[in-house]
């Protein structure tokens, strides 16, 4: 079944500079807190939305396309197991790892990190970043539906969350 031009237009992600500024702020906060190398925001079709961190060591366009393909394949595996889809994927290498987190049904937060941090730290802060990014997507969708461009303050990860997370990790790890 092919999509009509109208359906494609409505499904397409459209962002303005203020949206990208919000995304970038959240990704920078996420990288600082999690100690990841970089964070990429990729749409489900494999197109880069924005990126933050050190990305010169990797072919970003190829990673974006492969991330989308991996999530599409994993969605089918989830379906076979009776799930709608998996919201997080994790691949661990000898020194570098990658975590993919689904943001709503629109995009993927792709985090590349090495052994200078832990998957627990990445997962903890990725969850908070995902919530903030989802708020931004909803704000952008509303603005697009209303035909307005919103220029409000950038979303940020809560500073209280950071303190609460550190306390929780201290309690868990001793």
HELIX and SHEET records of a PDB file:
HELIX    1   1 UNK A    5  UNK A   11  1                                   7    
HELIX    2   2 UNK A   17  UNK A   34  1                                  18    
HELIX    3   3 UNK A   60  UNK A   80  1                                  21    
HELIX    4   4 UNK A  119  UNK A  146  1                                  28    
HELIX    5   5 UNK A  159  UNK A  173  1                                  15    
SHEET    1   A 5 UNK A  48  UNK A  53  0                                        
SHEET    2   A 5 UNK A  38  UNK A  43 -1                                        
SHEET    3   A 5 UNK A 107  UNK A 114 -1                                        
SHEET    4   A 5 UNK A  96  UNK A 103 -1                                        
SHEET    5   A 5 UNK A  88  UNK A  92 -1                                        
END                                                                             
